[in-house]
Amino acid sequence: MPIVDAISDGLTAKAEYKVKMVGYTNKFDYLPISIETTLSSSDSESEKIVEAIEETVQDYLNSEKVKNII
């Protein structure tokens, strides 16, 4: 839970990411995280923003801090 909260706080703090909500479900053996944005598919920057969000999340999940928690 602290990891998902940190992801949510970090992504929603960056206005340029346009993150509306970060959610998860614990119904499975793994923890899928969903990220909802207000991006439009017609926005010319949407692909770059999605890539930045993905990179930010991956960097956090691969950090020593998170690896120690997991």
C-alpha positions in Angstrom: 0.0 0.0 0.0 2.8 2.6 0.8 4.2 1.9 -2.7 0.9 2.6 -4.5 0.3 5.7 -2.3 3.8 7.0 -3.2 3.1 6.4 -6.9 -0.2 8.2 -6.7 1.2 11.2 -4.8 4.1 11.5 -7.2 2.1 11.3 -10.4 -0.7 13.6 -9.3 1.8 16.1 -8.1 3.1 16.6 -11.6 0.3 18.6 -13.4 1.9 18.0 -16.8 1.1 14.3 -16.4 -2.7 15.0 -16.1 -3.2 12.1 -13.8 -6.7 11.9 -12.5 -6.5 8.8 -10.4 -4.3 5.8 -9.5 -5.9 2.6 -8.4 -5.1 -1.0 -7.8 -6.8 -4.3 -7.0 -5.6 -7.1 -4.8 -7.8 -9.8 -6.3 -4.8 -11.6 -7.9 -1.4 -13.0 -7.0 0.1 -9.8 -8.4 -0.9 -6.2 -7.9 -2.1 -4.5 -11.0 -2.0 -0.7 -10.8 -4.2 1.4 -13.1 -3.5 5.0 -13.9 -6.3 7.2 -15.2 -5.4 10.5 -16.9 -7.4 13.3 -18.5 -5.3 13.1 -21.7 -7.1 13.1 -25.0 -6.0 10.8 -27.8 -6.1 13.8 -30.1 -3.5 15.6 -27.9 -0.2 15.6 -29.8 1.8 15.3 -26.6 -0.2 12.4 -25.1 2.2 9.7 -26.3 5.2 11.5 -24.8 3.3 12.1 -21.5 2.3 8.4 -21.3 5.9 7.4 -21.9 7.1 9.8 -19.1 4.5 8.4 -16.7 5.6 4.8 -17.5 9.3 5.7 -17.1 8.6 7.5 -13.8 6.7 4.5 -12.4 9.3 2.0 -13.6 12.2 4.1 -12.1 10.4 4.2 -8.8 9.6 0.4 -8.8 13.2 -0.3 -9.6 14.6 2.0 -6.9 16.6 0.6 -3.9 13.9 2.0 -1.6 11.1 0.0 -3.2 13.3 -3.1 -3.7 14.0 -3.2 0.0 10.2 -2.9 0.8 9.3 -5.7 -1.6 
